[in-house]
Amino acid sequence: MSISKREVVRMVFAGEKPPYVPCAFGFTHHAYKKLLDYYGSSEKVESVLNGHFGWGGGSSDSYFTQLPNDRVQDPFGVIWNREIDKDIGVVEGYVIPEADTDMIRMPSPDNPKFWKDCAPADMPMPEEGFRIFYIGFSLYERAWTLRGGLEQFMMDMIEEPEFAETLLNRIADFNISLVERAVKHDIDAVYFGDDWGDQRGLQMGIERWRSLIKPALKRMYGAVRAAGKYVYIHSCGKVDGVFDELVDIGLNCFNPFQPEVMDVHTLMDKYRGRLAFHGGLSVQKTLPYGSAAEVREETRRLVEHGSQGGFILAPSHAVPGDVPIENMIAFLEEYRHLTESN
């Protein structure tokens, strides 16, 4: 009896050994255009990507309202400039100009933009894929976008800690209201996107992370786990120093698992059975600058090591447009070769 893609990923999240390593291959707009040019159609590209996941929630361009001159506006009222960065954009408008709690306003959790593709019939996904409700820019990032930039909110954390704490908690309350609605759908996990790190460690330092960020995370993750769903997060940078604390408050799977800042093979062994990882394939070194043979070798080592469980093969972030098409094809073909019997 064959096992569905959905069940394979569930085994990874549950700390069990799956029959093979599942995959999740993401690409920026420029990189995906290279794949389209190579394969000739989006249908052919999607068949090659062999995805194991379906995404609902704030995970598509329909989440934003299109404005003139390559601008978009999110449901929180923030304007993003996408003249250069077509995938995310740069914050250009903000809605909380002062450290004043009276200015904090959250949108309605019933706004249809938060529920795009959440019904099983609408969710864009492979048959029987693992179903995820996506909450992007879910806490720290949401706070600094509302305040008009990373620097401003980091200053709030130092000079106006009570305001910073209130803002984070209001955002967490809003996210929990989304979670309470999302778990009524046929989903497996809630995915929280929130970058806390840089290449050296936590941007705000461990003490402020523990005092301001962690308590809100605990409440958010707890709401997901109380509903019997998995907690899936994304946080770029070197944040492995808080993995134990994240596991303690309910985390099941961590992404993007960057080999430039973490020893991915050692961490797989250390946390197998307690924490799953999604990522591992270098988008800073091997994919853009390595040879196709080096890409194949790194892919092979990750799949072989991850075959014991607790691992989803993926680039450590969406594949950027400067990656040669030969290297994209190399990891796609190598993965297919290693798992073609499944």
Secondary structure, DSSP 8 states (H G I E B T S, - for coil): ----HHHHHHHHHTT---SS--B---B-HHHHHHHHHHHSSHHHHHHHHT--EEEEES-SGGGSEEETTTEEE-TTS-EEE-SS-SSS-EEEE-S--SS-GGG-----TT-GGGGTT-STTT----TT-EEEEEE-S-SHHHHHHHHTSHHHHHHHHHH-HHHHHHHHHHHHHHHHHHHHHHTTSS-SEEEEE---B-SSSBTT-HHHIIIIIHHHHHHHHHHHHHTT-EEEEE--SS-GGGHHHHHHTT--EEE---TTTS-HHHHHHHHTTT-EEEEEE-TTTHHHHS-HHHHHHHHHHHHHHHTTSSEEEEESSSB-TTS-HHHHHHHHHHHHHHHTT-
